[in-house]
Amino acid sequence: MPEVDFILAPEEQMHLLEYLLSQGLLFVPDLRYTEPQYVILDQLEEIRKYTEGAVKERLFFVLSSTYTQHSLEMREVVSIHDQTHFYYVAQRHGGPYLDLLLSTKQEGLTPLLVSGFSAYYRSYWSGTSRMEIPAPNELKLLHKSILAWLGNHGRCVITGKVRRRYWVGRGAEDMLLRGVKSNVNGLHL
């Protein structure tokens, strides 16, 4: 699963979302839905309601008319305890799509910048054609364009012994240098 990890300040994250929306992309929040129909977001303010509101959702499935070929598939979960149920988007079923986990700044006793990522699966299951389909080139190009965007708005930092790469936005780096902590171990700027 090709993945790009990043740490962005809140305003940098909004700029990344603006960039992705300018590409005509659609966002589906990873929620517990009451009906077998997911929400599609195409405006920054709509996305902001999910990221900053009471829900505080971080994971989105990113769709596009250039690479999405199938509807996302919903699955139902029924509690064995009280028979309540909800629906969720099944990973790797339908799409294809880009996974986007937004970084966050948690408020509280100790402010914390939490890392996020952009990733895609190399293949997806299509329920309609009943076969595994490879990720299209357009999806791979989108993923590379996010990496380029991160490179233009920050720098790559390699963590300690694990040698994992994180793209750190300039605003996030400034916050970290001023003492805000991160959830990433071994991050040295």
C-alpha positions in Angstrom: 0.0 0.0 0.0 1.8 3.2 -1.1 1.6 5.7 1.7 2.8 9.2 2.4 2.9 10.3 6.1 2.6 13.9 7.0 2.3 16.4 9.9 0.5 19.6 9.1 -0.6 22.6 11.1 -4.4 23.1 11.0 -4.2 25.9 8.4 -1.8 23.9 6.2 -4.3 21.0 6.3 -7.0 23.4 5.1 -4.7 24.4 2.2 -4.2 20.8 1.3 -7.9 20.2 1.3 -8.4 23.3 -0.9 -5.8 22.0 -3.4 -7.6 18.6 -3.5 -11.0 20.1 -3.9 -9.7 22.3 -6.8 -8.9 19.0 -8.6 -12.6 18.1 -8.5 -12.3 15.5 -5.8 -15.1 14.2 -3.6 -14.7 13.3 0.1 -16.6 10.5 1.9 -16.2 10.5 5.7 -15.5 7.2 7.4 -18.5 7.2 9.7 -21.0 4.9 11.3 -24.0 5.6 9.1 -27.6 4.9 10.1 -28.6 4.1 6.5 -26.7 2.2 3.8 -25.9 5.5 2.0 -22.7 7.4 2.5 -22.3 11.2 2.5 -20.4 12.9 -0.3 -18.7 16.2 0.4 -17.4 18.6 -2.2 -17.0 21.9 -0.2 -14.3 22.9 2.3 -16.9 24.1 4.8 -18.7 20.7 4.6 -15.4 18.9 5.3 -14.6 21.3 8.1 -17.9 20.4 9.9 -16.7 16.8 10.1 -13.1 17.6 11.1 -13.8 20.3 13.6 -17.3 19.6 14.8 -18.5 17.2 17.4 -17.7 14.1 15.2 -14.0 15.0 14.7 -13.6 12.6 11.8 -10.1 12.2 10.4 -10.4 9.5 7.7 -11.9 10.2 4.3 -12.3 8.1 1.1 -11.4 10.5 -1.8 -13.2 9.8 -5.0 -12.8 11.3 -8.5 -14.6 10.9 -11.8 -11.2 10.3 -13.4 -10.4 7.1 -11.4 -13.4 6.0 -9.4 -15.2 3.2 -11.4 -17.6 1.7 -8.9 -19.7 2.9 -5.9 -18.2 2.3 -2.5 -19.7 -0.8 -0.8 -21.5 -0.5 2.5 -21.6 -3.2 5.2 -24.0 -3.6 8.1 -23.0 -4.3 11.6 -25.6 -5.5 14.1 -24.9 -5.6 17.8 -25.5 -9.0 19.4 -26.2 -7.2 22.7 -29.0 -4.8 21.8 -29.7 -5.4 18.1 -28.7 -1.8 17.2 -27.0 -1.5 13.9 -25.0 0.8 11.7 -23.4 0.8 8.3 -19.8 1.6 7.2 -17.8 1.8 4.0 -16.0 -1.5 3.4 -12.3 -1.0 2.8 -11.0 -2.0 -0.7 -14.6 -2.7 -2.0 -15.7 -0.4 -4.7 -13.9 2.7 -5.9 -11.0 2.8 -6.3 -10.4 5.7 -3.9 -7.6 7.4 -2.0 -7.4 7.1 1.8 -6.7 10.4 3.4 -6.2 10.5 7.1 -6.0 14.1 8.2 -3.5 15.3 10.8 -4.9 17.0 13.7 -3.9 19.4 16.5 -5.4 18.1 19.7 -6.2 20.7 22.3 -6.2 19.9 26.0 -3.7 19.9 28.8 -0.9 19.2 26.3 -1.3 20.3 22.7 -0.3 17.6 20.3 0.2 17.5 16.5 -1.0 14.1 15.3 0.3 12.7 12.0 -1.9 11.9 9.0 -1.4 10.1 5.7 -2.4 9.7 2.0 -2.5 6.1 0.7 -4.1 3.8 -1.9 -4.4 0.1 -2.3 -2.7 -1.5 -5.2 -6.0 -3.3 -6.1 -9.7 -3.2 -5.2 -12.6 -5.6 -5.2 -15.4 -4.8 -7.6 -18.6 -6.4 -6.4 -20.4 -5.7 -9.7 -17.7 -7.4 -11.9 -16.7 -9.8 -9.1 -13.0 -9.3 -9.6 -10.0 -7.6 -8.3 -9.1 -4.5 -10.3 -5.7 -2.8 -10.2 -5.4 0.9 -9.1 -5.6 3.1 -12.1 -2.8 5.4 -13.2 -4.9 8.5 -12.4 -5.1 7.5 -8.8 -1.3 6.9 -8.6 -0.8 10.4 -10.2 -3.1 12.0 -7.6 -1.0 10.3 -4.8 2.2 11.7 -6.4 0.7 15.1 -6.7 0.0 15.1 -2.9 3.6 14.2 -2.3 4.7 17.1 -4.6 2.3 19.5 -2.7 3.8 18.4 0.6 7.3 18.9 -0.8 6.4 22.4 -1.9 4.9 23.3 1.6 7.4 21.6 3.9 10.2 19.1 4.1 10.9 15.4 4.6 12.1 14.3 8.0 13.3 10.8 8.7 12.6 9.4 12.1 15.2 7.6 14.4 15.8 3.9 14.2 12.7 3.0 12.2 13.8 5.4 9.4 10.2 6.3 8.5 9.7 9.4 6.4 7.3 12.2 7.4 6.5 15.3 5.4 6.4 18.1 7.9 4.7 21.4 6.9 6.4 24.6 7.6 3.7 25.7 10.0 3.8 22.4 11.8 7.6 22.5 12.0 7.4 26.0 13.6 4.8 24.7 16.1 7.1 21.7 16.9 10.1 23.9 17.4 8.1 26.1 19.8 7.5 23.0 21.9 4.2 21.5 20.7 4.6 17.7 20.9 3.8 15.1 18.2 2.6 11.5 18.3 5.6 10.5 16.1 8.5 9.0 18.1 12.0 9.9 17.1 11.0 13.0 15.2 14.0 15.4 15.2 13.9 18.6 13.3 
